[in-house]
Amino acid sequence: MNFSLDDLMPSQRRLLAKLCGTDAPATAIGCEISELSDAEVITAQTMFPLGLIEVVDGWRGTHWLMLTVVAQRMMIEGLTE
């Protein structure tokens, strides 16, 4: 699937930005799922089928949402292709 940030809903773009934080997309750490609002979790569920985020098991039983390589590339390339 080939799409850009412009193709995403505003809530999806906000979640990508939150997962990226202040880091460069390629080094973004993501966000612990327990730190997300209910609305952000619902938004995340719409992004799994797009291949933009993944759940990663963390230390001491935590679960993290992280950008996939596809999302990292999308964030680096910007809003348009």
N, C-alpha and C positions, 0 to 999 in steps of 0.2 A: 504494500500500500504506500503510495507516494502522496504526501500531503504536507502542509506547512502549518505554522502556528496560527495563521489567519483562518484556517479551516476549523479550528477548535472553538468551543464555547468559551466565553470569558471565565467561567468558573474552572474550566480545565486549564486555561492559561495561568490563572492565579495559583492553582495547585502545583503546576510545573515550576513556577517561580518560587513557591514556598519550598519545594523539595530541593531546588537548586541553591536557595539561600544566597549568601554573599560569595559563594565559591564559584569558580569557573565550572561550567556544566560537566566537564570531563572529570572533575574531582569532587563533585557535590556528594555530600554524605547522605542526603535524604532526610527522612523525618520518622521518628518513632510513631507508630500508628496510634498509640495512646495519647499523643499530643495533637491529634487532628479532631476537628469538630465533626459532628454527625453529618453535616452537609458535605464536608470534605471527603469523608469516607464514601458517601454516596457518589460523589463526583469521581473518586478513584475507581469505583466499580465500573464506571463507563469507559475508563481509560485502559483497563486490562486488555479488552479485546483489540484495542488499537496498537498494543505492544509498546506503550509509552512508559509504563511503570511496572514494577515487580515487587513482590513481598520477599524480603530477605530475613532469615532468622538471625537474631543478634545475640549478644552476650546475656547470660542470665535469663533466658526465656523471652527476651523482647523480640518484637517483630517490627521491621522497618519497611517503609515505602521508599523505593529508590527509582531514579530515572534509568531507563534502559539505554542502550547505545543509540537506538533510534531517537529517543527523546533528547539525549545529549547533543546529537548532531543537529536536531531541529532547533534547539536553544542556541547553539553556536551560529547557525546559519541565519537566524533572525526571523522576522515576521513574514518574509516573502521568499520564494524560491528564486 
